[in-house]
Amino acid sequence: MSKLERSCVLPDHPQIEIRYASFEDVTAIHRITQAAYGEYRALIPYSSIWLETSDIIADEMQLGPVLVCVVDGTLVGSVRCHVEHEAGMGFMYLHRLAVHPNYRRQGLGYALVQAVEDLAKSENLHQVRLETRAAQPENCHFYRKLGYELGEISLYLEDGSPRSYWMSKHLARELVQQKPASEMSIARTR
């Protein structure tokens, strides 16, 4: 597994820690994710987020890292990621970025995304990809500010309108040699 070393100081919070989630964190991750997405329930009633359980999150930890943000000893945010491959190239797939509503607009989401990008770089991955809902343009704006580019429509609603879009960010060019999938160490084994 790649080493995660991230600790940063933000003006509103003297100390935050980004670390790998443990199975003991699953209930808190579920609670924070539900709180973070709660205000969007009417906008995205079709999302699988509403069916998610702590057990599903625990199972997902087997696919790849789940990172958490801890402020003053309290878990307040999380993000999930895992390596995927397309056309022989690996990329990091980022999803379920969640920051508790009481801790938003303080740089924590940015810190979590940056930690995922750092993990991708440590694995010599060339890109981070994610999907964002068309019904949540503020999310698209957030990712664009972080250097992500809007891509193709990934899913459509029944009426033919876009449901979600792909977004991606190409990482630093110093990553010139792609590791074979068999050598990637980011997959979780517990």
C-alpha positions as CSV (number, residue, x, y, z in Angstrom):
1,M,0.0,0.0,0.0
2,S,1.2,3.5,-0.7
3,K,2.1,5.6,2.2
4,L,-0.3,8.4,3.0
5,E,1.4,11.3,4.7
6,R,-0.9,14.3,4.9
7,S,-1.4,16.8,7.7
8,C,-2.1,20.4,7.0
9,V,-3.0,23.5,8.9
10,L,-6.0,25.5,7.9
11,P,-6.9,28.9,9.3
12,D,-10.2,27.8,10.7
13,H,-8.8,24.6,12.2
14,P,-5.4,24.5,13.7
15,Q,-4.9,20.8,13.0
16,I,-6.5,18.5,10.5
17,E,-5.5,15.0,9.6
18,I,-6.1,13.1,6.4
19,R,-5.6,9.3,7.0
20,Y,-6.8,5.9,5.8
21,A,-10.1,4.9,7.2
22,S,-10.3,1.9,9.5
23,F,-13.2,-0.5,9.9
24,E,-13.9,1.3,13.2
25,D,-14.6,4.5,11.1
26,V,-17.4,2.9,9.0
27,T,-20.4,4.1,11.1
28,A,-19.0,7.6,11.2
29,I,-18.3,7.6,7.5
30,H,-21.9,6.5,6.8
31,R,-23.3,9.2,9.1
32,I,-21.2,12.0,7.6
33,T,-22.0,10.9,4.0
34,Q,-25.7,10.8,4.7
35,A,-25.5,14.3,6.3
36,A,-23.4,15.7,3.5
37,Y,-25.7,14.4,0.7
38,G,-29.0,14.9,2.7
39,E,-29.8,18.3,1.3
40,Y,-29.7,16.9,-2.3
41,R,-32.3,14.1,-1.7
42,A,-34.9,15.9,-3.7
43,L,-32.4,16.7,-6.6
44,I,-31.0,13.1,-6.8
45,P,-33.7,10.7,-5.6
46,Y,-32.4,8.0,-7.9
47,S,-28.9,8.0,-6.3
48,S,-27.6,4.8,-4.7
49,I,-26.4,6.9,-1.8
50,W,-29.9,6.5,-0.1
51,L,-29.5,2.7,-0.1
52,E,-26.0,2.7,1.2
53,T,-25.3,1.1,4.5
54,S,-22.2,0.8,6.8
55,D,-21.8,-2.8,5.5
56,I,-21.6,-1.5,1.9
57,I,-18.9,1.0,3.0
58,A,-16.9,-1.7,4.7
59,D,-17.1,-3.9,1.6
60,E,-16.0,-0.9,-0.5
61,M,-12.9,-0.6,1.6
62,Q,-11.7,-3.8,0.0
63,L,-11.7,-2.2,-3.5
64,G,-9.4,0.7,-2.5
65,P,-8.6,3.3,0.0
66,V,-11.2,5.3,1.9
67,L,-9.6,8.4,3.3
68,V,-11.0,10.4,6.2
69,C,-10.6,13.9,7.4
70,V,-10.3,14.4,11.2
71,V,-10.5,17.8,12.8
72,D,-9.6,18.2,16.4
73,G,-10.2,14.5,17.0
74,T,-13.6,14.4,15.2
75,L,-14.1,12.6,11.8
76,V,-15.8,15.2,9.6
77,G,-15.2,14.1,6.0
78,S,-14.3,11.2,3.7
79,V,-13.6,10.2,0.2
80,R,-13.4,6.9,-1.6
81,C,-11.1,5.9,-4.4
82,H,-9.7,2.9,-6.3
83,V,-7.6,2.1,-9.3
84,E,-9.4,1.4,-12.6
85,H,-8.0,0.6,-16.0
86,E,-9.0,1.6,-19.5
87,A,-7.2,1.0,-22.7
88,G,-4.3,-0.4,-20.8
89,M,-3.8,2.7,-18.6
90,G,-4.6,3.0,-15.0
91,F,-6.3,5.9,-13.4
92,M,-7.6,6.7,-9.9
93,Y,-11.4,6.8,-9.6
94,L,-12.6,9.3,-6.9
95,H,-16.1,9.1,-5.5
96,R,-18.3,9.9,-2.6
97,L,-16.5,13.0,-1.5
98,A,-18.3,14.0,1.7
99,V,-17.7,16.8,4.2
100,H,-20.2,17.3,7.1
101,P,-22.3,20.4,6.4
102,N,-20.9,22.1,9.6
103,Y,-17.4,21.9,8.2
104,R,-17.9,23.0,4.6
105,R,-16.1,25.9,2.9
106,Q,-13.0,25.5,5.1
107,G,-10.7,23.7,2.6
108,L,-11.4,20.1,3.8
109,G,-12.9,18.9,0.5
110,Y,-9.9,20.3,-1.3
111,A,-7.5,18.5,1.2
112,L,-9.3,15.2,0.6
113,V,-9.2,15.5,-3.2
114,Q,-5.5,16.5,-2.9
115,A,-4.8,13.4,-0.8
116,V,-6.4,11.2,-3.5
117,E,-4.3,12.9,-6.2
118,D,-1.2,12.3,-4.0
119,L,-2.1,8.6,-3.8
120,A,-2.5,8.5,-7.6
121,K,0.9,10.1,-8.1
122,S,2.5,7.7,-5.7
123,E,1.2,4.8,-7.9
124,N,2.4,6.5,-11.1
125,L,-1.2,7.0,-12.3
126,H,-1.7,9.6,-15.0
127,Q,-5.2,10.7,-14.2
128,V,-7.9,11.1,-11.6
129,R,-11.5,10.7,-12.8
130,L,-14.9,11.1,-11.2
131,E,-18.5,11.5,-12.0
132,T,-20.6,14.5,-10.9
133,R,-24.4,14.9,-11.1
134,A,-25.9,17.3,-13.6
135,A,-28.4,18.3,-10.9
136,Q,-25.5,19.6,-8.8
137,P,-23.7,22.3,-10.8
138,E,-21.9,23.5,-7.7
139,N,-20.0,20.3,-7.6
140,C,-18.8,20.7,-11.2
141,H,-17.7,24.2,-10.3
142,F,-15.8,22.9,-7.2
143,Y,-13.9,20.3,-9.3
144,R,-13.2,22.8,-12.1
145,K,-11.5,25.1,-9.5
146,L,-9.2,22.2,-8.7
147,G,-8.2,21.7,-12.3
148,Y,-10.7,19.0,-13.4
149,E,-12.1,19.2,-16.9
150,L,-15.7,18.4,-17.8
151,G,-16.0,15.4,-20.1
152,E,-18.7,13.3,-21.7
153,I,-22.1,12.6,-20.3
154,S,-21.8,9.3,-18.3
155,L,-25.5,8.6,-17.7
156,Y,-28.9,9.8,-18.9
157,L,-32.2,10.2,-17.1
158,E,-35.3,8.5,-18.5
159,D,-36.3,11.8,-20.3
160,G,-33.0,11.8,-22.2
161,S,-31.4,14.7,-20.2
162,P,-27.9,14.2,-18.6
163,R,-27.8,12.6,-15.3
164,S,-24.1,12.8,-14.7
165,Y,-20.8,13.8,-16.3
166,W,-17.3,12.5,-16.3
167,M,-14.6,14.9,-15.1
168,S,-10.9,14.2,-15.1
169,K,-7.6,15.8,-14.2
170,H,-4.3,14.8,-15.8
171,L,-1.6,14.7,-13.2
172,A,2.0,16.0,-13.4
173,R,4.0,15.0,-16.4
174,E,6.9,13.7,-14.2
175,L,4.8,10.5,-14.1
176,V,6.3,8.9,-17.2
177,Q,6.2,5.2,-16.4
178,Q,2.9,3.4,-15.7
179,K,3.2,0.5,-13.3
180,P,1.7,-2.8,-14.4
181,A,-1.5,-3.6,-12.6
182,S,0.2,-6.5,-10.8
183,E,2.7,-4.0,-9.2
184,M,0.2,-1.5,-7.9
185,S,0.1,-1.5,-4.2
186,I,-2.9,0.8,-3.5
187,A,-5.5,-2.0,-3.4
188,R,-6.6,-2.6,0.2
189,T,-6.0,-6.0,1.7
190,R,-7.3,-6.4,5.2
